[in-house]
Amino acid sequence: MQLKPFLLDAWLDQYEHTTEFNLAASTGPVWSVPEILALADDATRHRFLNHNLVYSRPAGADSLREAIAAMQQVPVESVQVMTGASEALLALMWLAAEPGANVIIPVPGFTTFSALPQSLGIETRFYRVRRENGFRIDPDEIQRLADSKTRLILVNNPHNPTGATMGDEEMEALHHFTAERGIQLVSDEVYHPIYHGKPTRSAARLPYATAIADMSKAFSIAGVRTGWMIEHNAQKRQQFWTARSYFSICNTTTGEILAEIAIRKHDAVLGKAQQVASRNLKILESFMAEQRDVLGWIRPQGGMTAFPWLVSGENARPFCQAAAERGILLAPGDCFDTPSHFRLGFAAAGDNFSKALDRFGSFVKSWSAKMVPA
């Protein structure tokens, strides 16, 4: 078994802690432990400060599952807690690894989407989220790729890195298609419900879909390493429970309590992320209009990342390398198998976003001047 290099994490690990302005981050405004605890009542704070550092349950702590179920409006038994959405993806791909099987995933996309099935020897088929199509996720293209050996179709909604979204009717049509054929439909919803266009509903409402989410993106408390799966099929849920027992066994009890507090106060936590993302996206719109001769982009419909490109069509890695040397961290598009693009996060910088764009604008100006033939 071979795993391809994780270009994104290697890039972030190299620069994230030394670059002044991080515009590569895909998360939102940072929370501290005291800020999360301030949202809780006295009893919960006492529970956190006095809890025993023991194993939690493989399915997740009962109170955490109840909080997730209430937020997602699903039965508690449908909730399986995971160590982030990354472990959910690991379990899904592991269980899809049958002889001759194929899975259908988006490109560009998060590296894990392709690296896991390829490492397991699963045929990996890609549908394209194209800028020529306005970064629209095309259900018809997805359906054309499916056949009798397709075990799993993955939709990332809102999509990382483009910010594309799939509408409710399109998702329901895809759900009908997969249910008829016995294909597992997986909706990765780590950015739900952060939207900048028409909101869409969670796929957790669909009886034959598997919805996965976590605390890292929309909630922006990645350090708790807590995610979940909503699965209505009891047999599949048992398979996920078994996989989880082998992989990580359970979450930390500390992380589960903090995650539970944030979920029970999701209006406040998600509201902060939405407010910051919406405000900074407006600032980004003005910036991109000023840079249209050098940078192209499509305004994201959801999430907290955009996926601009160099109008020249060249590989964006040297551009991102030079930007990092000027104190601006971007994520090169080759980390998402789309080299002429780069990912730009617009929520993690918070109140420093305008200052970051000022620095970025100066860099773009100097870069474009250097590129003009003498």
N, C-alpha and C positions, 0 to 999 in steps of 0.2 A: 504493500500500500504506500502510495506517495501523495503528499499534499503539496500543491503548488505554493510558491512563496506568497505570503500575505502582504502584498505591496502596500496596501493602505496603512496597516498597522506599523509596518517597518518605517514608512515615511513619517507617520505621526510620532512614533517613538523617537525618531532622530531629531525632530524639530519642535515638537509640541511644548516642551518645557523650557525652551530657550528663545522662542520667537515672541516678540512683544505683542503682536496682534494675531490672534488665532481665528482665522476665517475658514479654516478647514473643518472645524468642529461641527458635528451634526446634531448636537444637543441644544438645549435652551438655557435659560438663566440658572445659575448654580444655586443649590440649596445646601445649607449646613445642617448638621445634626441638631443644634439648638433651635434652628428655625423650624425644622420638622416637628420637634418635640413641642414647640410653642403652639402648634395646631391641635395638640391632643388635650384631653381632659386630665384631671389630676390622677385618676385611677390608672389610665394608660401610661402616663409618665412614670408612675410608681412601678407598674408592671415592667416597663422597659429597664428601669434602673436596678431592678431586683430579680430579673429573670435568670434562670439557670442556663449556663452555656452547655446545653446537651443537644442531642440529635432532635431535629424536628421530624415531622411525618413525611414519608415520600410523596404523598399527594399534596403536602403543604399544611400548615397550621389551620385548624378549623376556622378560627376567627378571620384569618387572611382570606381563605376561600369564600367565606360568607361575605366579606367586603367586596371581593371581586365579582361575585355572583350578583350582588345588589347593584353594583355599578353597571354591569353588562346586561342586567335583566335576564338572567338565565338561572336554572336550578343549580344549587350548590354542587350537586354530584357531577355536573358537567365541567367543573373547574379542576384542572391539573396544574399545580404550581411547578415552575421550572427555574433553573438557574439562568435567568435571562432568556430572551428569545433565541439566543444562539444554541442553548441546549435543546430547545424545542425543535429547531431545525435539524440538529444532530439526530434526535430520536426519529423524526419523520424520514430523513434520508436513509438512516440505518434500516428502518423497517420496510422501506421501498426497494431495498437492494435484493431483488429476485433475479434469477437468470433471465437475460433477454429484456429486462425492464427498461423503460425510459421515463424521464421526468421532463417537464416543460417549465422553463424559468425565463425571467426577463433579462435582457441586456440593453443598456448598461444595468448593472445590479450590484448589490453587496457581494463581496468576494465569496462569502460562505455559501451563497446560493449555488454556485457552480463548483467550488472546490470540493465540497462534501460528496456530491454524487459522483464526480469524476474520480475521486480517490477510492470510492467503493466499486468502481467499474460499471456504474450505471450510465447508459447512453443519455447524454444531456442535450436536449433540444431547446433552441432559443427563439423567443419572439422578441422583436425589436421595438423599443420605445424610441421612435425616431423624431429628430427635430423637424424633418420635412413634413411630418404629420402633426406638428404642434405638441409633441411628446404625448400623444394620445395612446392609451393602452387599447389595442384592437382585439376584441374578443374573437372576431372572425379569424384572425391570423392564429390565435391560440388554438382554436378548434381545428384548423387545418393541419396542425402539427400532431394532433392526437391520433392514436390508433389503438388496437387491441392490447398492446403491450405497455400503454401509458399507465403508470401507477399514481402519478401525482402531478398536479398543475399548481404552480405557485404564482400568486398575484401579490404584489407589494403595494398597499393602498392606504395612505399616500405613498408614492414611490420615492425611494432613495436611489439616486441622487437628484432626479429631475423635478420632483414635486408634482408629478402627474397624478391624477386620480381617476378611478373608475366609478361611473355613476351607478346608482342603485339598480336601475333596470338592466344595465349591462351585466352587473354582478349576478343578478337573479337569473338572467338568461344563461350565463356561464354555469351557474349552479345547477340549473335544469339539465344542461348538456352533460355535465360530469356525473350527476346523480343517475341519469339514464344508463350510463356506460360503466358505472362502478369505479370511476376515477376519483381519487381523493383531491378535493379542492381545498387548497390552503391559502388563507388570506393573512399575510404578514401586516399587522396593523400597529406597528410600534409608534407611528406618528399620528394615529387617530386619537382625538378628534381635533387636530390643528388644521384648519382649512382657511383658504384665502379666496375661494370661489364658492360654488355650491357645495354645502356639506353632504357627505355620504354616510350611510348607516353602517354599523359594524356587521360583518358577516356572521357574527355570533348568533344572529337571529335566524340563520338558514340551517335547516335540520341536517343537511348532509355535508356541510362545510366545517373545516377546522380553522378557527381563528387563533392567531398567536399574537401576543403583545408583551410588553415589559415596562419597567420603570425607567429605562435609560433615555428614551428620546422625548416623547411628549411630556412625561413627568419630570425628566431631567434630574433624576437621582440615581445615576448609573451605579454608584458605589454600593448600593444595597444588593446588586446582582440578583434581582428577582424578576421573573417573568411568569407567563401562564399560557395555557392552551384552553380553549373552549371547545370541547368535543362532546357531542350529544350521543354518539354511538358507544355503548358500554363496552363492547368487545375491543374497539380501538383504544378506548380510555385505559383498559387494563393493560394493553400492550405498552402504552406510554408510561404507565406507572411502573411496569417491569423494567423498561429501558432506563427510566430515571433512577430506579433502585441500583442498577448496575453502574450508571454513569457518575452521578454526584451524590446519590442517596437522598439528600435533602438540602435545603438552604440553611444559612445561619439563622438562629433564632433572633439575633439582633437585627439583621436585615429584614426579616419577615415582619417584625413589629413596626419598624420604620416605614416599610412599604404599606402596611395596613393603615397606619395613620394617614399617609398621603392619599391613599385610595378613598378612605372615608371622608377626606376633605378634598376630593378631587376637583370640586368646583373652584376652590381657591388655587390649588397647585396648577391645574391645567389652565385656569383663567390667567394666571401670571404668564405662562408660556405663550398663550394666544396673544395677550396684550403686547408683549415684547416682540414677538415674531411679526405681528401685523404692523406695528410702528416701524420696525426696522426694514420691513419689506417695502414700505412706501419710500423710505430713504434710498433703498437700493434701486427702486424704479427710476428715480431722478438721476442717480449716479450712472446707471446703465445707459440712459438716454444720452448723457454727456459723452459716453465712451463708445458710441455706436460705430465709429469708424474703425475701432480696434477689436471690440468685443461684441459678440452676438449673444442673445439670451432669449429664453421663453419664460415668462412670469410663472412661477410655481403656483399650482392650485391648492396645494396642501403641504404640510410638513414644515421643515425649517432649513431646507437646503435648496439652492439653485444650481443649475448645471450649464454655466456659460461656455462659450467656445471662442477661440481665436479666429477672427474673420479671415485671416491669412490662410487658415487650414493647416497650419504646422502643428507638430507635436507640442503639447502644452507643458511637458515636463521641464524643459529649459526655462520657460517663462515662470513656472512655479518655483524652480530652484533660485532664479534671480530675485523673485519676490521675497522668498524666505531670507535671502541675504540682506534685504531691505526692511526686515522685521514684519513681513506679512506672510502668514502661513495659509496656503491654499492646498487642496488635494488634487494631484494630477489625474487627468482622465484615464490614463492607462491603468490606474488602480480599479477602474470600472470597465475595462476593455473598450474604452472610447478615447483614444489618445489626444485628439484635438480639443477636448473639453477639459474643464476643471470644476471641482465641486467647491461651492462657496456657501458656508453656513452663515445665516444672518440673525441668529437668536442668541448664540452662546456669548457673544461679545457684549450683550446687554447695552448699558448706557455708553459704552466705549465704541459703539458701532460707527457712529459718525466720524470719530477721530480715526478709526481704522480705515474707513473709506477715503478720508483725506490723504492718508499715507499711501494707500493703494492707488489713488488717482495720480499722485505724483510719480509713482513707479510706472504706471501705464504710459504716462506722457513721456518719460525718459526711455522706456522700452520702444515705443513707436518711433521716436526720433532716431534711435539707434538702428531701427529696421529700414528706415528710408534710405535708398541708394544715394550716394554722394553725386 
